[in-house]
Amino acid sequence: MAAPNIKLHQYDLPAGVRFAGSVAIDTETMGLHPHRDRLCLVQLSQGDGSAHLVQFPTPRYDAPNLKALLADPQVVKLFHFARFDIAVLQHYLGVTTQPVYCTKIASRLVRTFTDKHGLKDLVKELLDVDLSKQQQSSDWGAPDLTQEQMRYAASDVLHLHALKARLDGMLDREGRSELARACFAFLPFRAALDLAGWPEEDIFAH
């Protein structure tokens, strides 16, 4: 049984679950290669301290409610390193996730004084919260997730709304909000390039 603020579902979000305005999203997979390593879990949070986890114990990806949310133009999807998650969701659910916001890209645009843009570093510096990464490499394809796995998975989405608020202020201050929005809009296309065979090559390079 998950903690009271973490709700675990299988294969889809329940029909009654709604997210207004924006939703923080993350994924857990069997590895880092979308074509090889299957999608196992999708985490979602409204930013209110609660999280919904959608588990795929087997590779069955109908999930009409989740797909509708990912494609909903009225709901901004918040990610950290959106490029990977968008590619995985496109490959397994067959849906283009948009509109999106990526805290990692926002961090790279405004925190140019550091090379530490991982979620753990970002949450610590901007929100003074310590995240545990102990379960990062655990078996997400297991049919029964442990309490530790569920808490870890939820922690990856619980702070993204607060991070966005801080990063938006920094983007405005540095005059880079419009540039950030253009980068976010391009992310589904960058993910499509990854899936199509250009994960490393920079096609914009000379």
VEXRO-454922 format. One record per residue: residue in one letter; y, z negated, x negated of N, C-alpha, C in turn; residue number from 1. Coordinates in steps of 0.001 Angstrom, whole numbers, padded with zeros to 6 digits, always signed. Atoms other than C-alpha are relative to their C-alpha. Example, Ala and Ser with C-alpha at 12.3 -4.5 7.8 and 13.67 -1.06 7.14 Angstrom:
BEGIN
- A -001190 +000000 -000890 -004500 -007800 -012300 +001200 +000000 -000900 1;
- S -001190 +000060 +000820 -001060 -007140 -013670 +001090 -000730 +000770 2;
END
This chain:
BEGIN
- M -001196 +000000 -000853 +000000 +000000 +000000 +001241 +000000 -000885 1;
- A -001222 -000077 +000787 +003417 +000965 -001378 +000933 -001160 +000342 2;
- A -001009 +001015 -000264 +006330 -001457 -001647 +000769 +000379 +001265 3;
- P -000670 -000266 -001282 +008398 -001789 +001576 +001036 +001122 -000046 4;
- N -001026 -001038 +000080 +011143 +000538 +000303 -000549 +001324 -000524 5;
- I +000646 -001242 +000426 +008627 +003209 -000829 -001032 +000385 +001044 6;
- K +000936 -000466 -001015 +006835 +005237 +001824 -000784 +001184 -000551 7;
- L +000872 -001042 +000536 +003855 +007346 +000785 -000553 +000849 +001131 8;
- H +000517 -000951 -000985 +002939 +010467 +002770 -000908 +000992 -000725 9;
- Q +000862 -001009 +000601 +000308 +013117 +002189 +000265 +001378 +000593 10;
- Y -000117 -001436 -000304 +000900 +016882 +002200 +001309 +000426 +000660 11;
- D -001286 -000401 -000584 +004290 +016790 +003982 +000811 -001234 +000359 12;
- L -000848 +001036 -000578 +007242 +014719 +005109 -000291 -000108 +001491 13;
- P +000115 +000114 -001454 +006864 +013295 +008625 +001167 +000710 +000680 14;
- A -001010 -000776 -000719 +008815 +015279 +011209 +001278 -000787 +000248 15;
- G -001174 +000794 -000331 +011169 +012383 +011920 +000877 -000384 -001176 16;
- V -000786 +000375 +001175 +012425 +011924 +008345 +001126 +001014 -000202 17;
- R -001172 -000869 +000152 +015956 +013306 +007957 +000854 -000482 -001159 18;
- F -000926 +000321 +001067 +018384 +013443 +005058 +001328 +000696 +000304 19;
- A -001314 -000550 -000342 +022098 +013921 +005701 +000834 +000186 -001259 20;
- G -000939 -000248 +001093 +024422 +015535 +003195 -000656 +000329 -001321 21;
- S +000655 -000228 +001289 +022311 +015167 +000064 -001272 -000828 -000088 22;
- V +001259 +000717 +000230 +018862 +014087 -001088 -000382 +000154 -001463 23;
- A +000479 -000027 +001378 +017639 +013154 -004556 -001480 +000362 -000009 24;
- I +001379 -000499 +000036 +014391 +014918 -005502 -000501 +000040 -001438 25;
- D +000680 -000159 +001278 +011932 +014813 -008378 -001432 +000419 +000289 26;
- T +001407 -000382 -000171 +008405 +016105 -008919 -000834 -000603 -001115 27;
- E +000979 +000365 +001025 +005311 +014951 -010765 -001100 +001060 +000023 28;
- T +001000 -001062 +000132 +002823 +017523 -012047 -001066 -000426 -001013 29;
- M +001059 +000287 +000965 -000306 +017643 -014179 +000413 +000342 -001434 30;
- G -000498 -000374 +001325 +001754 +018957 -017102 +001316 +000727 +000147 31;
- L -001328 -000610 +000030 +004796 +021009 -018034 -000017 +001519 +000118 32;
- H +000102 -001450 -000164 +003525 +024548 -017335 -000280 +000299 +001476 33;
- P +000172 -000189 -001452 +004089 +025506 -013666 -001181 +000873 +000393 34;
- H +001108 -000880 -000363 +001505 +028295 -013683 -001359 -000649 -000225 35;
- R +001269 +000647 +000341 -001159 +025996 -015116 -000155 -001367 +000649 36;
- D +000063 +001418 -000354 -000293 +022442 -014083 +000538 -000226 +001411 37;
- R -000346 +000018 -001412 -000302 +021832 -010367 +000960 -001119 +000382 38;
- L -000897 +000979 -000607 +002269 +019980 -008286 -000825 -001084 +000684 39;
- C +000756 +001128 -000553 +000989 +016509 -007372 +000827 -000886 +000920 40;
- L -000829 +000953 -000737 +003946 +014568 -005966 +001443 +000489 +000052 41;
- V -001435 -000254 -000145 +007460 +015110 -004621 +000645 -001288 +000494 42;
- Q -000697 +001225 -000351 +009813 +012122 -004511 +001371 +000337 +000575 43;
- L -001285 -000254 -000643 +012878 +011978 -002265 +000683 -001324 +000326 44;
- S -000766 +001202 -000350 +015657 +009432 -001722 +001365 +000392 +000536 45;
- Q -001334 -000167 -000555 +018832 +009215 +000342 +001043 -000701 -000861 46;
- G -000919 +000757 +000837 +020349 +006993 -002347 +000281 -001381 +000547 47;
- D -000198 +001285 -000660 +019988 +003871 -000209 -001000 -001058 -000474 48;
- G +000969 +000959 +000512 +017356 +002109 -002317 -001412 +000214 +000504 49;
- S +001335 -000301 -000504 +014405 +003619 -000447 -000420 +001387 -000471 50;
- A +000516 -001289 +000456 +012150 +006536 -001358 -001186 +000417 +000846 51;
- H +001172 -000601 -000643 +009670 +008859 +000334 -000749 +000784 -001061 52;
- L +000850 -000724 +000939 +006776 +010129 -001777 -000966 +000880 +000783 53;
- V +000922 -000942 -000637 +004912 +013239 -000643 -001065 +000370 -001026 54;
- Q +001096 -000221 +000936 +001535 +013372 -002367 -000837 +001202 +000427 55;
- F +000919 -001114 -000222 -000634 +016476 -002726 -001288 -000308 -000772 56;
- P +001233 +000379 +000697 -004085 +015025 -003583 -000847 +001201 -000388 57;
- T +000672 -001257 +000305 -005503 +018550 -003487 +001028 +001119 +000126 58;
- P -000985 -001081 -000036 -003734 +021903 -003925 +000116 +000679 +001368 59;
- R -000261 -000515 -001343 -002788 +022375 -000266 +001489 -000197 +000272 60;
- Y -001459 +000090 +000047 +000897 +023199 +000060 +000690 +000608 +001226 61;
- D -000644 -000519 -001209 +001711 +024044 +003671 +001382 -000641 +000175 62;
- A -001222 +000824 +000024 +004376 +021260 +004010 +001213 +000635 +000677 63;
- P -001137 -000667 -000647 +006646 +022932 +006614 +001272 -000841 +000048 64;
- N -001195 +000843 -000072 +008989 +019946 +006933 +000696 -000113 -001351 65;
- L -000567 +000068 +001343 +009466 +019602 +003187 +000644 +001323 -000381 66;
- K -000551 -001316 +000321 +010004 +023343 +002799 +001326 +000234 +000725 67;
- A -001237 -000178 -000765 +012644 +023340 +005547 +001139 -000782 -000637 68;
- L -001032 +000806 +000657 +014528 +020547 +003775 +000467 +000657 -001296 69;
- L -000357 -000607 +001279 +014422 +022294 +000395 +000898 +001217 +000172 70;
- A -000782 -001219 -000236 +015906 +025461 +001885 +001226 -000236 +000872 71;
- D -001100 +000294 -000921 +018421 +023714 +004178 +001349 +000143 -000711 72;
- P -001279 -000211 +000688 +021891 +025002 +003202 +000990 -001134 +000205 73;
- Q -000918 +001102 -000286 +023531 +021873 +004641 -000312 -001256 -000807 74;
- V +000403 +001188 +000755 +021717 +019426 +002333 -000062 +000355 -001491 75;
- V +000010 -000212 +001447 +022462 +019326 -001409 -001180 -000764 -000604 76;
- K +001138 +000617 +000655 +019365 +018628 -003479 +000393 -000429 -001417 77;
- L -000384 +000550 +001294 +020057 +016349 -006468 -001237 -000140 -000887 78;
- F +001098 +000079 +000957 +017825 +016626 -009534 +000515 -000485 -001350 79;
- H -000282 +000137 +001427 +017693 +015590 -013153 -000936 +000965 -000702 80;
- F +000700 -001158 +000550 +016620 +018685 -015103 -000595 +000818 +001154 81;
- A +000374 -000755 -001198 +016555 +020768 -011927 -000795 +001256 -000318 82;
- R +000649 -001265 +000359 +015354 +023874 -013744 -001518 -000083 +000133 83;
- F +001452 +000150 -000075 +011790 +022559 -014026 -000456 -000232 +001432 84;
- D +000423 +000338 -001364 +011552 +021058 -010538 +000135 +001191 +000947 85;
- I -000199 -001162 -000864 +012969 +024153 -008844 -001107 +001025 -000233 86;
- A +001066 -000958 +000322 +010438 +026348 -010668 -001332 -000442 +000584 87;
- V +001264 +000523 -000524 +007517 +024101 -009704 -000042 +000120 +001520 88;
- L -000047 -000076 -001465 +008612 +023932 -006059 -000083 +001445 +000476 89;
- Q +000084 -001419 -000345 +009078 +027710 -005975 -001431 +000510 -000140 90;
- H +001336 -000517 +000284 +005654 +028339 -007496 -001032 -000514 +001005 91;
- Y +001039 +000587 -000845 +003656 +025959 -005304 +000329 -000011 +001485 92;
- L -000365 +000030 -001417 +005616 +025762 -002064 +000557 +001332 +000486 93;
- G -000505 -001312 -000391 +006995 +029294 -002125 +001376 -000040 +000624 94;
- V -001327 +000133 -000587 +010529 +028168 -001327 +001034 -000109 -001121 95;
- T -001104 +000109 +000950 +013809 +028594 -003190 +000858 -001197 +000393 96;
- T -000748 +001223 -000272 +015491 +025205 -003405 +001482 +000224 -000273 97;
- Q -001451 -000139 +000131 +019234 +025387 -002786 +000677 -000588 +001245 98;
- P -000805 +000145 +001219 +021984 +024256 -002892 -000469 -001199 -000824 99;
- V +000506 +001035 +000896 +021329 +022054 -005911 +001119 -000565 -000876 100;
- Y -000881 +000680 +000954 +023042 +019639 -008293 -000917 -000584 -001064 101;
- C +000833 +000496 +001087 +021651 +018718 -011719 +000789 -000989 -000857 102;
- T -000707 +001010 +000778 +022692 +015464 -013378 -000113 +000256 -001507 103;
- K +000138 -000290 +001430 +021387 +016697 -016741 +001033 +001036 -000439 104;
- I -001014 -001006 +000327 +023621 +019778 -016705 +001389 -000624 +000049 105;
- A -001296 +000674 -000097 +026570 +017680 -015526 +000242 -000866 -001235 106;
- S -000125 +000840 +001184 +025904 +015262 -018381 +000301 +000831 -001242 107;
- R -000228 -000854 +001176 +025741 +018070 -020948 +001415 +000584 -000008 108;
- L -001345 -000570 -000076 +029056 +019433 -019708 +001093 -001012 -000326 109;
- V -001080 +000979 +000186 +030989 +016156 -019947 -000296 -001058 -001060 110;
- R +000336 +001007 +001019 +029086 +013843 -022331 -000309 +000724 -001316 111;
- T +000176 -000810 +001202 +029570 +016132 -025325 +000050 -000837 -001272 112;
- F -000039 +000916 +001137 +029913 +013077 -027576 -001393 -000507 -000376 113;
- T +001351 +000481 +000261 +026131 +012511 -027479 -001015 +001104 +000252 114;
- D +001087 -000930 -000299 +022836 +014384 -027514 -001050 -000680 +000884 115;
- K +000926 +000753 -000839 +021170 +011795 -025248 +000312 +000252 +001470 116;
- H -000244 -000382 -001393 +020986 +013368 -021801 -001223 -000246 +000880 117;
- G +001152 +000358 -000815 +017622 +012029 -020608 +000395 -000960 +001108 118;
- L -000324 +000851 -001146 +017533 +010166 -017320 +000101 -001463 -000403 119;
- K -000021 +001407 +000423 +016754 +006832 -018970 +001308 -000340 -000709 120;
- D -001253 +000234 +000723 +019747 +007120 -021323 +001204 +000062 +000937 121;
- L -001134 -000198 -000903 +022053 +008338 -018582 +000162 -001176 +000963 122;
- V -000051 +001129 -000939 +021158 +005584 -016117 +000446 -001271 -000724 123;
- K -000393 +001182 +000757 +021543 +002949 -018834 +001486 +000012 -000305 124;
- E -001403 -000055 +000405 +024954 +004149 -020022 +000953 -000054 +001188 125;
- L -000949 -000115 -001108 +026562 +004979 -016684 -000178 -001060 +001077 126;
- L +000264 +000942 -001087 +024886 +002484 -014350 -000492 -001361 -000490 127;
- D +000514 +001239 +000596 +023660 -000242 -016742 -001314 -000433 +000641 128;
- V +001323 +000254 -000570 +020125 +000039 -015343 -001053 +000458 -001008 129;
- D +001094 -000353 +000909 +016978 +000019 -017486 -001167 +000583 +000798 130;
- L +001140 -000639 -000647 +014323 +002479 -016334 -001221 -000082 -000910 131;
- S +001252 -000024 +000751 +010707 +002122 -017404 -000607 +001394 +000074 132;
- K +000650 -001314 +000054 +009018 +005344 -018535 -001490 -000126 -000320 133;
- Q +001374 +000284 +000393 +005609 +003746 -019004 -001015 +000902 +000689 134;
- Q +000958 -000802 -000763 +003909 +005843 -016295 +000253 +001507 -000100 135;
- Q -000403 -001400 +000061 +005485 +009153 -017313 -001173 +000942 -000246 136;
- S +001115 -000879 +000371 +002271 +010568 -018751 -001311 -000386 +000676 137;
- S +001228 +000411 -000684 -000208 +009101 -016271 -000590 +001157 +000810 138;
- D +000717 -001038 -000746 -002689 +011085 -014157 +000543 +000084 +001431 139;
- W -000613 -000147 -001321 -000623 +012246 -011178 -000906 +000734 +000981 140;
- G +000935 -000673 -000890 -003563 +014214 -009791 -001050 -000925 +000588 141;
- A +000964 +000963 -000526 -005541 +011053 -009052 +000136 -000111 +001520 142;
- P -000087 +000066 -001469 -006418 +010757 -005325 +000723 -001242 +000506 143;
- D -000667 +001244 -000392 -005091 +007183 -005183 +001000 -000392 -001078 144;
- L -001036 +000390 +000948 -001779 +006395 -006858 +000083 -001519 -000092 145;
- T -000143 +001438 +000191 -001281 +002943 -008336 +001403 -000447 +000416 146;
- Q -001324 +000563 -000278 +001610 +000632 -007458 +000980 +000369 -001103 147;
- E -000870 -000308 +001138 +002999 +001255 -010944 +000448 +001463 +000038 148;
- Q -000374 -001411 -000104 +002899 +005022 -010470 +001028 +000223 +001101 149;
- M -000934 -000186 -001110 +004664 +004795 -007114 +001380 -000562 -000328 150;
- R -001296 +000576 +000378 +007373 +002509 -008480 +000707 +000884 -001025 151;
- Y -000591 -000901 +000985 +007900 +004807 -011456 +000548 +001258 +000672 152;
- A -000412 -001230 -000674 +008061 +007897 -009249 +001270 -000221 +000813 153;
- A -001186 +000297 -000802 +010586 +006255 -006930 +001220 -000212 -000881 154;
- S -001145 +000312 +000864 +012760 +005087 -009825 +000706 +001258 -000490 155;
- D -000604 -001246 +000473 +013364 +008700 -010842 +000972 +000617 +000999 156;
- V -000930 -000557 -000996 +015258 +009417 -007605 +000973 -001025 +000570 157;
- L -000823 +001036 -000638 +016783 +006082 -006595 +001433 -000044 -000523 158;
- H -001317 +000151 +000624 +019771 +006393 -008958 +000799 +001303 -000083 159;
- L -000671 -001293 +000198 +020689 +010090 -008765 +001313 +000111 +000779 160;
- H -001262 -000038 -000750 +023335 +009640 -006050 +001118 -000729 -000758 161;
- A -000990 +000760 +000759 +025118 +006986 -008104 +000398 +000736 -001280 162;
- L -000313 -000794 +001187 +024857 +009162 -011221 +000924 +001162 +000352 163;
- K -000850 -001118 -000424 +026350 +012114 -009351 +001442 -000458 +000190 164;
- A -001354 +000504 -000238 +029331 +010009 -008286 +000740 -000225 -001321 165;
- R -000633 +000239 +001298 +030029 +008946 -011878 +000273 +001310 -000734 166;
- L -000156 -001267 +000719 +029473 +012421 -013318 +001053 +000894 +000646 167;
- D -001031 -000792 -000681 +031650 +014080 -010667 +001389 -000426 -000455 168;
- G -001286 +000486 +000481 +034529 +011862 -011760 +000306 +000502 -001399 169;
- M -000181 -000487 +001372 +034013 +012885 -015378 +000236 +001501 -000027 170;
- L -000219 -001449 -000070 +033750 +016578 -014468 +001419 +000318 +000448 171;
- D -001384 -000196 -000465 +037030 +016367 -012562 +000982 -000321 -001120 172;
- R -000905 +000445 +001071 +038692 +014507 -015431 +000108 +001030 -001113 173;
- E +000025 -000967 +001103 +037643 +017136 -017971 +000245 +001436 +000454 174;
- G -000297 -001344 -000504 +038449 +020105 -015732 -001190 +000938 -000017 175;
- R +001200 -000826 +000088 +034843 +021325 -015622 -000812 +000018 +001290 176;
- S +000727 +000041 -001277 +033904 +020896 -011962 -000415 +001385 +000460 177;
- E +000304 -001355 -000443 +034083 +024607 -011180 -001099 +000617 -000866 178;
- L +001037 -000496 +000903 +032009 +025461 -014247 -001351 -000615 +000355 179;
- A +001245 +000672 -000382 +029415 +022889 -013191 -000577 +000618 +001268 180;
- R +000480 -000598 -001255 +029209 +024354 -009687 -000623 +001370 -000245 181;
- A +000561 -001317 +000327 +028615 +027814 -011159 -001364 -000143 -000682 182;
- C +001287 +000246 +000664 +025831 +026432 -013375 -001062 -000417 +001017 183;
- F +000952 +000455 -001018 +024192 +024700 -010414 -000452 +001177 +000867 184;
- A +000336 -001147 -000846 +024328 +027896 -008343 -000959 +000956 -000706 185;
- F +000866 -000890 +000773 +022581 +029786 -011159 -001406 -000559 -000183 186;
- L +001278 +000637 +000310 +019712 +027299 -011466 -001217 +000631 +000680 187;
- P +001177 -000652 -000587 +017366 +028925 -008910 -000370 +001309 -000700 188;
- F +000269 -001250 +000719 +017718 +032184 -010853 -000573 -000295 -001390 189;
- R +000559 +000397 +001295 +017080 +030422 -014176 -001464 -000401 +000164 190;
- A +001383 +000377 -000284 +013925 +028943 -012642 -000861 +001230 +000269 191;
- A +000731 -001238 -000268 +012894 +032385 -011410 -000302 +000746 -001295 192;
- L +000250 -000611 +001303 +013286 +033732 -014957 -001138 -000712 -000727 193;
- D +001091 +000761 +000625 +011033 +030930 -016218 -001348 +000433 +000565 194;
- L +001258 -000361 -000647 +008347 +031811 -013695 -000399 +001448 -000288 195;
- A +000275 -001416 +000213 +008669 +035527 -014415 -000344 +000333 -001450 196;
- G +000420 -000258 +001370 +007983 +035111 -018133 +001077 -000108 -001060 197;
- W -001075 +000189 +000963 +011315 +034310 -019799 +000385 -001482 -000133 198;
- P -000344 +001422 +000082 +011080 +030525 -020288 +000779 -000375 -001260 199;
- E -000648 +000346 +001268 +012280 +030527 -023907 +001080 +001001 -000399 200;
- E -000920 -001033 +000443 +014032 +033836 -024525 +001309 -000060 +000777 201;
- D -001336 -000020 -000601 +017796 +033811 -023871 +000415 +001460 +000184 202;
- I -000308 -001425 -000229 +018424 +037176 -022236 +001502 +000281 -000128 203;
- F -001435 -000191 +000174 +022175 +036593 -022646 +000387 +000039 -001481 204;
- A -000283 -000017 +001434 +021886 +036356 -026433 +000149 +001447 -000497 205;
- H -000219 -001345 +000576 +022892 +039303 -028657 -001332 +000638 -000376 206;
END
